[in-house]
Structures are given as structure tokens and as C-alpha cells.
Amino acid sequence: MEKGGNGVRISLLAVTKDRVEAVRKAVSHWRTLKGKDDELVVIDGDSTDGTYEVLKQQEGTLIDLLVHEPDRSESDALNKGFKKARGSFIKIITDDDIFYPDELELAYAAMREHPDIDILITGGERAVVGASGGKGRTINYQWFDEKTAVNSVESIIGLCGIGMIIRTSSLARLGEINPDHYLADTSLLLKAHCAGADIRFMRVKGFLHLYHSWSAYSQNDKRKQAYRRIMRDFGLMPKGKLVRALQHPKKALSRIGRIFIMREPVWDGKLIG
């Protein structure tokens, strides 16, 4: 079993701010994700609604390192966590999504078996959470096959960072996320792609991403502006969905298929790259 220099296997990294109700629920879920050789690092962006007090109660037991200070953005908070992570791998988790421990263990094992992989992304599902708290129908999210070029700009801009596992030693080469970028996962993956990172996809269902009213994908105008800025900052030309569909019709049809066709994840030992 591969461990970091401090005997830590996985660094679970969560960032949060003013999310006391979500954090109260997340604490028990985080406990199911943490193995005996893992650590949990939580970056709290100077919460004032009681979030920090809830987290503080878990410090030293569930939470191994708790940072409570202002940050510029989620990207800035993640950068802080990257610097403090001691594990061989970093698994970014959230305070409002569901992760599946057994599938994550398969992904960790794949990272150990393939030391050249810098970032591994699992499949997952997404569901919209209504005002009453109920979940709508779940649909497949980012499900690739052997014909997909995962490590390409076209694929990366649509990937969900919730399924991402990062090799800690690769961060020195990949560098930090731009703290002014709103979509942290897109920025990180594009930076990794431009740095020549080995990014792979694993066909297991590692998460259920819950869309709330405050989620980035629910704030469509803000998300589009953030996407355009990231593309410009990387010297890339932003493209609308119609343009992408016309240029890559097979990928567009594949996305539609993933929305309407439910498939059980199949792990066949192949890492798609």
C-alpha cells in the first residue's frame, strides 16, 4: 500500500464557507470515506454562520487539519489544501455530494498500479435537488469509452472535477490553479493538459453530484463568463455548444446518449486515456 512520506495514503480535501447545514450532514459521510491511513484536510474560508464551530468539534478526530481564514476563491482554497496535503494522492471531496468508498478504492489501486498517471477521473451521476430537498432523476455524467480522447481540450472542458484524484507528487510540475478562476476543476484540468499531464478516465461510478440552486452549474450566466475567461487565459477560443456539436457530431450524440440511456458502470480493467 503506497503512502506519502508521512505515512499518509490519501489526503481527502474539502473546501467550504458558510455552509453550516451542509457541513453538519457531510461530517458523517466524510467519516465513511476516510481510511485508517488517510487524512482529512478542510479549508474553511472564514465562515461566520457556525460552519467553523461544527468543523472545530471534529478537529483532531475526523479532521486532521483545519484551516480557518479568508480566501479569494474556491481555487485559492484548493491551492492551500494542495500545499498542506501529505498523502500520496489527493481526493477532492465536497460538503454536499455523495461519494462511493468501494469505487474510490478501485481508483486508488489503479493509481498505485499505474505510476505515470497524474490525474484519474471516475465516472458518476448527477441529480438536481429541488426546493423541498428531493432529488430528480439521476443521469450518467461524463461516461467515456475507448474511442474518447480524454486528455483533450474538448473533453476536459466538460469533465466533472468531483470524480478527480490527483497524484500529489505531480502538483509540483502542474502548478497551482489560477485563484481568479471561478471553475476550479476546469482550470486545473486545462493547466494539467497544457503541462503534458497523463489524464485518464476509469469506468466506475465514484460519485453522485447534486445540483443545488447555489451550484456553479445552476448559475448559468456566471458559469459561461467563467468558462470564457478560462479559455481566453489559456489562449484558447471559447466555443458555444452548437459550434462544438457541428465540429464534433459524434461527441455531441454521445453526450445526448449519456443523458437518456442509463447504463451500469463496468470496470473491465481498462483505463481510458
VENQUIQUI-V671212 format. One record per residue. PSI is psi in whole degrees, 0 to 359 (none if undefined). NEAR is the number of other C-alpha atoms within 10 Angstrom. D_FIRST is the distance of its C-alpha to the first C-alpha in Angstrom with 1 decimal. Layout:
psi=<PSI	PSI>
near=<NEAR	NEAR>
d_first=<D_FIRST	D_FIRST>
//
This chain:
psi=<120	133	159	180	339	17	15	130	296	134	107	125	120	137	144	163	126	53	51	317	318	319	322	320	327	330	314	325	317	325	326	340	341	118	172	337	16	166	154	120	126	126	110	123	50	50	149	8	10	354	313	321	321	316	320	327	336	356	133	344	282	312	123	328	124	122	130	96	159	149	164	333	175	322	317	317	319	319	319	316	321	319	332	347	135	353	167	327	152	124	112	126	171	176	5	11	168	132	150	110	317	318	323	324	323	320	319	318	321	322	322	323	340	82	348	346	127	317	130	135	128	162	179	191	165	153	142	131	124	175	330	355	353	150	139	186	132	146	156	147	116	65	115	159	185	341	357	133	93	316	68	155	317	320	319	322	348	1	149	118	349	335	9	137	130	137	120	321	342	342	329	326	325	329	179	163	144	116	347	0	126	319	90	319	318	316	315	315	322	320	318	318	314	334	2	25	153	106	125	162	140	128	73	154	96	347	162	111	120	121	117	174	335	357	154	322	349	340	75	314	316	320	317	318	318	319	315	320	315	315	316	318	332	7	25	156	118	140	140	168	322	316	316	322	321	324	329	69	324	320	323	317	325	319	317	319	323	334	317	345	113	130	140	138	140	123	108	13	1	130	121	130	none>
near=<7	16	16	18	10	9	13	19	22	28	29	26	21	20	23	22	22	16	17	20	14	15	22	14	12	16	16	11	17	20	13	11	18	17	15	9	14	22	22	26	25	25	26	23	22	16	17	12	13	15	21	23	12	15	21	15	11	14	15	10	10	17	20	15	19	20	19	16	12	14	17	11	18	23	23	22	24	23	19	17	24	19	12	14	21	23	25	24	27	27	22	21	24	20	20	20	17	20	22	16	15	12	19	20	14	16	24	22	13	17	22	16	11	10	9	13	20	23	22	23	25	27	24	25	21	20	19	19	16	12	9	6	9	10	15	13	10	16	18	22	23	22	23	21	15	11	8	14	17	21	21	15	16	14	14	21	16	12	19	18	19	22	28	23	26	23	21	21	15	18	16	10	12	18	13	19	23	18	18	16	21	21	24	22	23	23	27	20	25	21	18	24	18	14	12	13	19	16	25	20	26	27	24	23	23	26	22	22	22	18	19	18	13	8	13	16	14	13	12	11	11	13	16	16	11	20	20	15	19	24	18	12	13	12	9	12	12	15	13	10	10	11	11	14	15	11	11	12	13	11	17	15	11	14	17	11	13	16	15	10	10	12	10	10	15	11	13	9	10	14	20	19	19>
d_first=<0.0	3.8	6.4	10.1	12.7	13.5	10.2	10.3	7.8	10.8	14.4	16.7	20.0	23.4	26.9	30.0	33.7	36.5	34.7	35.2	35.6	32.6	30.4	31.7	30.5	27.2	26.0	25.5	23.7	21.3	20.5	19.3	16.9	15.2	12.2	12.1	9.8	11.7	15.1	18.3	20.7	24.2	27.0	30.4	33.3	35.8	36.4	39.8	39.8	37.7	34.3	33.3	34.6	32.5	29.4	30.5	30.5	26.8	26.0	24.1	22.9	21.5	22.1	20.5	22.7	26.0	28.3	31.9	34.1	36.0	34.5	36.2	34.3	31.0	30.1	30.9	28.8	25.7	26.2	26.3	23.0	21.4	22.6	21.2	17.7	15.1	11.9	10.2	12.0	15.2	16.4	20.2	21.6	25.3	27.6	29.4	27.2	25.1	21.5	19.9	16.5	15.9	16.7	14.6	11.5	12.8	13.2	9.8	8.6	11.7	11.1	8.0	10.3	13.3	13.0	16.7	16.7	17.8	18.5	17.8	20.3	20.4	23.8	25.4	28.8	31.4	34.2	37.1	37.7	41.4	43.5	43.3	39.5	39.3	37.2	38.8	37.8	34.2	33.9	31.2	30.0	29.1	28.5	28.3	28.9	28.6	31.8	30.7	30.1	27.4	27.5	31.2	33.3	34.8	31.5	29.9	32.9	32.4	28.6	27.4	25.0	23.9	21.6	20.0	16.5	16.6	14.5	15.5	16.3	18.7	20.9	22.7	24.0	24.7	26.5	27.5	29.0	32.8	33.5	36.8	35.2	35.4	33.0	29.8	27.6	30.3	30.7	27.1	26.7	30.0	29.1	25.9	27.9	30.6	28.1	27.0	23.6	21.7	21.9	21.0	21.7	19.9	22.3	20.9	22.7	20.5	23.3	27.0	28.8	31.8	34.8	37.0	40.2	38.5	35.7	36.0	36.9	39.7	41.2	42.2	44.6	42.2	39.4	41.6	42.8	39.2	38.3	41.4	40.7	37.2	38.5	41.3	39.1	37.1	40.3	40.0	42.8	42.2	43.1	44.3	43.1	46.2	45.9	42.3	43.4	46.3	44.2	41.3	43.0	40.3	37.6	40.0	40.7	36.9	36.6	39.5	38.0	34.8	37.0	39.2	37.1	34.4	31.7	28.8	25.5	24.5	21.0	21.9	18.9	20.9	20.0	23.4	24.3>
//
